[in-house]
Each structure stands twice: as C-alpha cells, then as structure tokens.
C-alpha cells in the first residue's frame, strides 16, 4: 500500500473539501426557508403596517358571497353562503367539525388550481408570503402581537408539539393536569407523553353545585344573575381541591412545573371555563406552573377572546381551530405563545420538523413539508366575509388595520355573536317548552346541564323528555340512561335527516344544539317535533 506524505495528504483533504462545497445544499444567498425564492417569513411578520406590502393574489378572486351583493334586499348573513345541504338536512351540529363558507372553499380551490398549474411558482414564490399574510390577519383579528401567533394545521398538531416539548424539557419532573371533561384524544396524548404523571380533575362531581344555591329561601328559582357567581365557583373548587390533594401526596416538586390544560369550551358538555380566573389561581399556588388552553371552540365563538398579555396575562399557550366557528376550510389552526423563552424551549421543535427548524418562530411552523396549504391561504377571504365592509376599504388602501375592540375580534364579529347567542337562547327555551310542560317561564334553566351563563355562546345542552330517558333499562337496573340510549336517539334523528348529537351526562340524556348564522328557528321546531314522535318502545 502506498503511504501518502503529509503534504500530499493535505492536498487530498483540500480537494475533498472543495468537492463537498460543490455538492452541498448550502443556501447562503436565500433569504427565506431552505431554498425558497421568497422573503424571510419572520421578518415579514415583524414588519410594521407602514412597511408591509400585502401580497397580491396570483389569480382573479371569484365573485363575493351573496350577502355582499344585495345587502339592502336580504339579511347580511345567510345559509346561502355555506356549502351545507340544508334542503335535505336539519344541521344543528356545527360544534362538531364546523361548516365551511363558500368564500373560503372557493379561495382554497383557486389556490389548489394555481398550485397545479405551476407547482414551483407556488411553492418557491407565492406560498410563504401569503401564509404570512394569513398569520398577520388572524393576529390582528385576535388582538394579538404578531410575534406571538403562528399557523398550524389544527389543535391536535399544536397539542402534540407542546406535550412533546414539555415532556422532553422536564422529563421525569413533567406532570400534566387536565379535567374529566377534557377532549378524549387529549387524554390519550397526555398518557402517551407523560405516562404515570397525569392528574384528572373530576369537575363532573362538582356540577351539582351549579344548582345548590340556585333557589331562594322560599324555594323559588333564583334569578340567573344571582346564581352566576356560585356557578362558576365549581371550577375553582375542583381545581383547588385537586391541587391540595397533590400537595398532600408530597408531589410539590413535581407539581411546581406542571402543565395545567384548560378548555375554553368543553367539547362534550359545552361549558365555558373562566380562563383568567383559573389560570390566576393556579399560578398563585404554583408560580412556575404552565397554563395551556385548548381553545378548539374559541376562535370567533368567544367574545372575550383577545390573545394578548393584557386580557390573558397568566396563559402561556392558546390553541384554536379555524374550521369550527370561523368557518374556514378544514386544515388550519393557530398557536399563541406570548413568551419568547417558551417559544425557544418547549416550542423549539414543532410536531413536524423541516427546513425552518434553525430559524425563527414563524419559519419553524409555517412550513412543515410539501402538502396542501389551501385552508391556511383561505383565511383572508374568510375574515373579509366576517369583517366587511370595514376591511374592504382598508384593504384598498393597502392597510392591515382592522377596527379591533378590547375583547377580541371586530365590531361586526361582536354583533354576529350577540345575534347567534340570542337565537340559541330562544331555541333552548323552545325545546324546553315543547318537552317539559311543567316548566314555567322563570325556571327554564333547570332543564339545561348548567346555568345559561356557563354555556358556550353558540352551544347548549338541553335535557330530553322524561319518557325518553332510560330506554334500555331493565326492571332490575338503575334508572339511569346510558351511552347506548344516546346512540339510539341520535341514530333515530339521523334517519330523519336531523344532525345533532345526544349526550349522556351522569345518566341523563341531553341534546347538544349548536347555532350559527345559517340556522333558523324552524329547524329547532322540527327537532322538537321529531323527538316528541320518538318510539319509546324499542324492539329488543
């Protein structure tokens, strides 16, 4: 074997290094993620309104929805603006997976077509600037700092990112605290990332407290206002009792850095949690505790949703979906985190790692591989729908400002929520009058799962008639309904083209009705009549 001299060996090393540089994928000349021919997304997100230039659509947008064309002749918002088959179906289950607006669906389809016409143009030059525009628009809509919010595919993606980052950071000291009403997949995620270190708060055991103080001394139902404070106390009591039990188990060191997960609205029971109150209490007990809000039902539905440290000073993470109440096409969600140190630790690695991993917050999350981003790109069209006409004028002036009010969203969005909430209340009272003849106008709330003030602004649970409860019970069994009963009733309604979920809560059957701008009161009348025709004798 021939032995190279030291000088010859150095020449070989230099040659190899030169060849490596020729073959490398180093992208020093590029400003953005990887080798994309677009500006740096973090810099675009940080630009002021004066410096930022809204990217132009690479195609001609389709005609606007009907409510923009004939505002004087019809209601501003209607079912005609949705893709739902409302001629065939009575759709009262918006809270499940939402319903897409036509304007959002059309914009997404235009982006998909544009992609296929010239894929490199789309990915290299068009995609990222428009993703940033969507993120800037949603940050403004939520009254959030643009540095603190980014786009993700959905809440599940965000939960996996946070739980994985949290468990890797704290390892054996990690501890997740959630609720027995938390979403089912969230419980499974917590068990997967933090096995043996998950605590479940049994808030369902405290629901009776909603009504304990709901009667005056003479036995008559108290007014809603007199019971609202005692009703919301149930969450505080459940949380404090659980924290005290953990203290008694000598888990202080582990709980000090626990991750407490709150629901803005519980999925199964449609109950609003007092976010700021609970997060404040938790951090008073354990200042280093992290607070994560599962806000899948938060965006647009919640009038108090303002993602900033003034409105939510104790919340460390907030996750929400675009496809639910905002009515975007499915496939877009949002992650809010106001703390740069957390963004650079727990959020250092997204659930999917790609080109932007070594760059800023936006770069790490906006691109997660070659896939369909059309839902995220449709966000401006959807927000235009809800914000017109005020945003249209500002967009013509190349301005990003939208009239934002302190409690989140635009003036238009607040008025829409109020209208929806009023109709939801009317629908709940209609069902109660139809199904519970012994009620009077003052005590209708006792047929809800919890008092009105605790329910979501757009969903509520109403108790089914007594003759439908316990359909499958045998004489020797407990007089409680079951999940089998709930499925039987829901299947019956589905067979009658009514889409609405039936929930079994502590042995009692409830219907969870949703309300959005396309719903009309006659749809709830049809639900009431169909339930009254339910065959209570079930063939075995």
Buried (B, 14 or more C-beta within 10 A) or exposed (E): EEEEEEEEEEEEEEEEEEEEEEEEEEEEEEEBBBEBBBBBBBBBBBBEEEEBEBBEBBEEEEEBBBBBEEEEEEEBBBBEBBBBEBEEBBBBBBBBEBBBBBBBBBBBBBBBEBBEEEEEBBBBBBBBBBBBBBBBBBBBBBBBBBBBBBBBBBBBBBBBBBBBBBBBBBEEBBBBBBBBBBBEEBBEBBEEBBEEBBBBBEBBEBBEBBBEBBBEEEEEBBEBEEBBEBBBBBBBEBBBBBBEEBEEEEBEEBBBBBBBBBBBBBBBBBBBBBBBBBBBBBBEBBEEBBBBBBBBBBBBBBBBBBBBEEBBEBBBBBBBBBBBBBBBBBBBBBBBBBBEEBBEBBBBBBBBEBBBEEBBBBBBBBBBEEEBBBBBBBBBBBBBBBBBEBBEEBBEEEBBEBEBEEEBBBEBBBEBBEBBBEBBBEBBBBBBBBBBEEBEEEBBBBBBBBBBBBBBBBBBBBBBBEEBBBBEBEEEEEEBBBEEBBEBBBEBBEEBBBBBBBBBBEEBBBBBBBBBBBBBEEBBBBBBEBBEEBEEEEEE
